[in-house]
Amino acid sequence: MTETSLKFGTSGLRGLALELQGQAARRYTAAFLRHVGAANGGKVYLGRDFRASSAAIQADCAVAIVQAGLEPIDCGHIPTPALALHAMAAGCAAIMITGSHIPSDRNGLKFYLPSGEISKADEAGILAALRDELVPDTDTSQRDEADAAAERYFERFATLLPEAALGGLTIGVFEHSTVARDLLVRILERAGAKVVRLARRDDFVAVDTEAFGDAVFAPLSGWIAEHKLDAIVSADGDGDRPLLMDRNGAFVRGDVLGLLAAQYLGAGTVVTPVTSNSAIERTGYFQTVLRTKVGSPYVVAAMESARGAVVGFEANGGTFVGHGVSVRGEPLSALPTRDAVLPVLCALGLAAAQGKTLDQIVAALPLQHALADRLQDVASAKSAAFLGQLQNEPGYAEAFFGTHGIAGLATIDGLQYRTASGDMVHFRASGNAPELRVYVEGSTAETAQELLTWAMGATAEAIA
């Protein structure tokens, strides 16, 4: 096959939308169905985000599904966890057409088995089943289950919070183009909150919920004062990465949201990547903390063999429910894929249960001050060359870090350095976009900002 931008990253297949649309989407769907085999359940559930290319790519997926003798089910514009939940309930496979938070000229496919998110082994199986074939056109009428899928997801949260738990709170929903926007409003209103809808868009805008410095977030703190809000909530394009801003206009990092969700859900075991804040262990809230590589398949795989009440989350805040979890005496069914709505509700519910504000419960955590950013439009080969030199040439690394010094290095995923002062700087190439990401933890907010500014500048200079 010809070389393309399409590849599996930390969560699904992604690449340029123009390269995915058409035969590529059909071939990857056909390969997925060959890999799944009889386990597909006879139907394949489809959902999509609001990107301009998503509807056409979904139609291509439907062509391959029909050609395989299966029935495509249209779940419409829906959060990825809602699609997964609905398909799992039917014992069927699913495909979400989304590029998540990456630029709008890109798109992707997230594949789901009847049991949930695919593994790295499944990715290899799909690639092994991929054929350089022509998948011809066919009639692709799709049965519409969009309302049923959305309602199933809505009802999942019916007992998560006590009745009127968020009464008295005014919460803004930054709607932009996330498929989670209408469900977020409904769920928050049912929990008793007064909701203010903010900045709804008809076009697609890429929102990276970890890149707080992006211009798209600039108006949020002003909305807090303008509308007298207690918080602003949102999600990325496909609704599996959360965003939460407190009453003071401060963003709550995703790994902090995951930590609060795990606390609210009574987790005994937490599974999270190496990029999540080191405070998770220091809280003492959890019997076991398992660290993984970055990427939802690694978190899901570690959760499967974990014991007790298991909750997973990524540094972006997307939260996974494993086995053994119950809330207020009611079991919460497992959903082994990232969810943005769950951690937002848990964080707000935890604050309400403790009679505190969101910023107060965050302030009580033994957090290192953590920040993250990324250099965009960095080819993977350039990132690999930089990281390879940094890891394999001690003299280069010492010169690069200079007075910051190097006290330790972990290589679970990328390069995570401890500096001489005990702070952290972590470099890793994105698995699904041409980006080089930088994460830092510092003993103070000032230290963290200085580290991030230095690391971003030094890295940009090194790869120029």
Secondary structure, DSSP 4 states (H G I P E B T S, - for coil): ----S-EE-SSSEEEEHHHHTTHHHHHHHHHHHHHHGGGGTTEEEEEE-S-TTHHHHHHHHHHHHHHTT-EEEEEEE--HHHHHHHHHHHT-EEEEE--TTS-TTEEEEEEEETTEE--HHHHHHHHHH-------------EE-HHHHHHHHHHHTTTTS-TTTTTT-EEEEEEET-TTHHHHHHHHHHTT-EEEEEEE-SS-----TT-TTSGGGTTHHHHHHHHT-SEEEEE-TTS-SEEEEETTSPBPPHHHHHHHHHHHTT-SEEEEETTS-THHHHT---SEEEEE-SSHHHHHHHHHT--SSEEEE-TT--EEE-TT-EETTEE---B-S--SHHHHHHHHHHHHHHT--HHHHHHTS-PPEEEEEEEES--HHHHHHHHHHHHH-HHHHHHHHGGG---EEE-SSSEEEEPTTS-EEEEEE-SSSSEEEEEEEESSHHHHHHHHHHHHHHHHHHH-
